[in-house]
């Protein structure tokens, strides 16, 4: 099973390396949030108790990891469209290994983009020391795994590369905006704070913000437990769909009319 997971990861990373334009494009959005939005709002706001760019840096990191990890799973949808996914499913390996391999590959791709963004921290007013840097990378790894499981759990139920990004954006953007990535959750309305407790993106960003700013909205054990639970449930859901194979009725494409 380990060899099968490794093979899936290597295949997806080779695709990622060939499509380097995606790596560059994936950095543009978080940098715009950090330096353009951060400078504009920061000129007239003291949200977070200090430099606004410093406050939203973990949020922009979460934005980068979230969209990089989830959209890495679009290879599942593309492979299903061209028929390559059937060849993967009939390979003499456990289908759970295919699902896990896709999740690990997506997490690595997201983490690679996050590590490229991390050196911009001093420009945002966050001079990381060694301990903070290690803690930040650890939080990024956990966030990348969580976001990748979200992407794979979504993608395995789609058959159209046109529909998948539209529906994903409709789900991911509210998750990000409810996470407190751009504003302090303590100052948010009560209903938003309640919604944030149901949002795994909020726990991931709060962990990253706490490592660099020293303040947490959620208790650390709660964040770790929520992310671990999210990963466990979504891995189980993805493996369950992979085990069903290419029967559209079981994948849900026919029922929800998700074909192009």
N, C-alpha and C positions, 0 to 999 in steps of 0.2 A: 504493500500500500504506500509505503514511503517513497519508493521509486516512481510510482504512478503520480503521486502528488508533485514530486520534483519535476517530472516530465511536463506536466501541465503548467507548472510555474515557469519553467524555462521557455516553453512555447510562447506563453503570453508576454514574457519579458522581451523576447526577441521581436515580437510584434511591436511592443512599446518602443524599443530602441529604433526600429525602422521608421516609426511614425513620430519623429522627434519634434515635428511642428506642434503636436498635441502638448508636449512638455512645455514649450515656450508659451503657447496660448494659455495653458493652465495657470501660468504665473501672472498673466496680465490682470485678471479680475481682482485677485487679492491685493495686488500692489496698488491698483486704482483705489480700492477701498481704503487701504492703509494711508497712502500719501495724498491723494486728491480729496477724498471724502474726509479723511482724518484732519487734513490741514484746513479744509473749509469749515467744518463744524467745530473743530478745536479752537478756531479763532474767536468764537463767541460762546463757547461752552466749556465747562469744567467737569463734565460728566466723568465719573470714576475717581474724582478727587485729585486730578492732576492732568498731565498732558494727555489729550484725547487719543493721540496716535499710540501712546504707550498702553492705554487702556484697551484699545481695540486690536492690538497686535495678536493676542491669542484668538480673537474672533476671526480675524482674517486668515490665521493659520488653520482654524477649523473650517472656514469656507473652502480653502484650497484642498484640504484633506477630504472633505465631504464630497465635493464634486469630482475630484480626481478618482477617488475610490469607487464611487457609484457608477461613474461613466466608463470606468475600465471594464465593467461587466457587460458593456454593449457588445463585446466580442461573442458572448453567448447568443445574443439575438442575431448577429450577423452570420455566425456559423450555422444557425438553424435555417436562415434564409437560403444559404447556398448549398445546404445539405451536408456540410462537413460535420455538423453536430451529431448526426446519426452514426458516422464513422467513429466518433469519439465514444459514443454510448455503447457500441458493440465491441469495443476493445476489451480484452480479457483482464480488466481491472475493476475493482469495486467502484460503483458509481458514486459512493460517498467520497472516494478519493478525488474524483473529478470536481465535485462541489468544493471540497476543502482546498484543492489546488487553485481553483478560480478565486476563492476568497483570499488565499495567501498572496497570489499574484497581484490582485487588485490592491491589497494593503501595501505591498512593496512599492508598487508604482506611485501610490499616494504619498508614502513616506519619502520616496526619492524627491518628489516635488516639494514636500514640506522641508526637507533638509536643505534644499536650494534656497527656500524662503527664509530659513532660520538666520543666516548671516545678516539679514536686514534688521534684526532686532536692535542693535546699537543705534541705527538711524532712527528708530522709533522711540529711543530713550530707554532701552532695556539692555544694559551691559551685563550679559549673563556670565556668572562665574561657573566653575567646573561643576559644582554640585547642582546648581540651577539648570545648567545645560543638560546634565544627565537626567534629571527629573523631567525636564521638558521633553526630551526625546522619548523617555518612557511613556509619558502621557500621550505623545504623538503616536507611538506604536499601538497603544490600546485604542485610541481614537480611529486610527487607520483600519484596524481589524473590525471594529464595530461598523464603520461606514461601508467597508467592503462587503460585510455580510448583508447589509441593507441592500446594496447594489445587486448582489447575486440573487438574493431572495426575490427582488423585483424582476430582474432580467430573465430568470428561468421561467417566468410565466408569460413572456411576450414573444411574438413571432415577427414583429415589424420594427425595423430600425428607425422608422419614421415616428411611430407612436411612442416608443420607449422614452426618448428624450423629453417629449411633451408631458407625458404623465409623470415622469420622474421630477421634472422641474416643478410641476404643480404640487408635488409632495415635499420635495427637498427645500424649496424656498420658504414655505411656512415653518418647517422645522428649524431652519437656520434663524429666521427672524424671531421665533419664539425662544431661542436658546440664550438670549442675552449677549450675543456676540458683539452687538453694536451699542448696547446700553446696559446699565447695571440692573440686574433683576430685582435688587432690593428696592429700587425706585419705581418698578413696574406696577401696574394695577394688579389687584388680587387675583383676578381670573387668569392673567398672564403668568403669574407665579405658579398657580395651580397647573396650568397647561405645561409649564416648563418641567414640572415634576414627571410628566409623561413623555418627555422628549429626550431621547438618548443623546442628541447633539448637545443639549444643554449641559449634561453631565460631563461630556468630553471637553467642551470648551471651559467649563468651570475648573476642571482639573488642570488644564494648561494655564489658565489665568492665575490660579492659586500658586503654581510653581514659580511664576515670575513676579507676581505682585504680592504674594503672601496672604491674600484674603480669599476665602472660599464662601460661596453662597450655600452649597450643599455640604453636609459632612462628607469627608473623604471616603469613609467606608460605604456610605450610601452610593456615592458616585461609582466606586469600584464594583459594588454589587449590582447596580443597575446596568452597567456596561457589560459585565460578565453574563448577566441574565439575558440581555439583548442578543449577545453573540450566541449563546447556547440555543435560545429559541429559534433564531433565524437560521442558524446552521442546520438545526433539525428540520425546519420547514423547507430549506433548499434541498437537503438530501432526500427528503420525502418526494419532492417533485422530480428530482433527477432519477430516482428509483422507478418512477412511473414510465419513464421513457418518452417517446415522441407522440404519445396519444394526445391529440389536441383537446379532447374532452376533459382529460384529467389535468392537463396543463392550465386549462381555464381560458384558452384563447377563443374557442368557439362560444363558450358561455357568455363572455364579456365582449365579444365582437372586437378583439384586439388585433385582428388581422388587418393588413393594409388593403 
